[in-house]
Amino acid sequence: MKAGINNKKGLVIVAVLWTIVVLMILVAVLGRKSRLDMKVSMARIEAVRCKWACRAGAEKAVAVLNEDETDNDSLLDLWSDSDEDFNDIPLENCLFNVRVIDEASKLNINYATKDQLMGLQDMLEEIADAIIDWRDDNDNPNGLGVESGYYESLEFGYMARNGPFRTIRELLLVKDVTPELFYGEDTNFNGVLDYNERDGDATPPIDDGDTELDLGWIAHLTCYTPAESAGQSSGNQSSENQSSGNQSSGNQSSGNQSSGNQSSGNQSSDNQGSDNQDSQNQDNQNQNNQNQNNQNQNNQNSSAQEYAKVNINTASEIVLTALLGGGEDAESAALNIIAYRETAENGIEEISELTSEGILSNNVFSQIENYITTSSDVFTIYCIATADRSGRPGARLQTEVVVNRSSRPYEVLFSYQGTNN
C-alpha cells in the first residue's frame, strides 16, 4: 500500500518537474521573441527618424543653394564649403551629414565627344565607342562599339537604350564598364577614404591599399545638366528679321499700288485689273518668301549643335583635361585654369577671362567655348543619417537627390534611398 502511494508521489513530482521545465522553455522563448520584437521596433523607429533626417538634410542643402545670390558658382560658395551647416547636425536622436556636388562640374555623357571621353582615366576606345553606340538613335555599331545584338546575346539579355542616358548608373549596362571603373574606391560617396577603402582585397570594395582616394567615373560624368544649342538664338533672330522685312516690304508695295489706283481716276478698267493682278502676285511672292524663311529657320534649329556646359569654377583637373581632349597639353591647360580660379576672390566670373588673362590661347578657347560656363543650376545632394543610441551609432540611411534649383519650387530629377545598416 505504501509502495503504491510512494510511486504516485514520485510520478507527481516528475510531472511537476516537467511542467516547470516546459514553462521555463516557454518563458525563454517568449523572452527571446520579446527582445527580438523590441530590436525590430527600435530599428523601424530609427529607420523612420533617419529617413526624415535625410529629408531635412536635403531641404537644408536646397535652402543654402537658393540663398546663393552670386551670378557665378564656385567651390568658395556656402553650398560647397559649409562645415557648420552640413556636418554632424543633430535631429531627433539622429546625426546627419550633407554633401553637395555640382553636376555642372562633370562631363555630360550624353553630349561628350569621343575625344573627351578618351580623356578620362582608364578609358578604352572600345568603351568610348560602346557609350556612343548606347546613346545614339540607331543599331549600327560605331568603330569598336556594340549595339543591341551584343546585349541581347548575354545571359540576361536587354536592349541598348539608343537614346540619351536617363540616369548615370545606366552606364553600368554598357559593355566593359565595371563597378570598379564606375564607382572607384568611394563606394559610399562620402568623399572620405574609409578603412575598408584602403585595405586592399581584405574587404569590399577592391582598392589599391594606399592612402589616396581614387574616384570612379561617377565622380566625373553626369547626364542631368541641360543642353544648349550654339548659335540658335542668332539664327532665329536673323530669320525673324528677314521675314519681318519681307512682310513689311510686301505691305508697303501693296499700299503704294492701292494709292496709285485711287489717284488715277481716268485709267481704264483693264489697267486696274492688271494692277490688281500685279498686287496679288506680289503678295503671293511675299508669302512664299515668308514660308521659305520659316523653313530655313526650322532647318537651322534642327541642325544646331547641342552642348552641355561644364562649370570651369567647380570642375576637377580630370574633367577639365578630358574636356580639352586629354594629353599633356590638355593637362597643363587644366592646371592653369585651376591655378587661376584659386587666385580669384569670387572664382571666374566670365569665360572670356581665360583668354584675356592669358590662361588659354584663342585657338584652344574656341574649341571649348561652347562647352564651358561659370554658373550652375543642377546639384546632387548626398545625405547620410545615423541614429544616435546614447553615443553609440545605430541604424544608418543614405539618400541621393539630384535637384534643379532654377525651378521654383526646385525640381527633383533623380532620387535614391540606400538600405539600412
Secondary structure by P-SEA (a helix, b strand, c coil): caaaaaaaaaaaaaaaaaaaaaaaaaaaaaaaaaaaaaaaaaaaaaaaaaaaaaaaaaaaaaaaaaaccccccccccccccccccccccccccbbbbbbbbccccccccccccaaaaaacccccaaaaaaaaaaaccccccccccccaaaaaaccccccccccccccccccccccccccccccccccccccccccccccccccccccccccbbbbcccccccccbbbbbcaaaaaaaaaaaaaaaaaaaaaaaaaaaaaaaaacccccaaaaaaaaaaaaaaaaaaaaaaaaaaaaaaaaaaabbbbbbbccccccaaaaaaaacccaaaaaaaaaaaaaaaaccccccccccccccccccaaaaaaccccccccccbbbbbbbbbbbccccccbbbbbbbbbbcccccccccbbbbbbcc
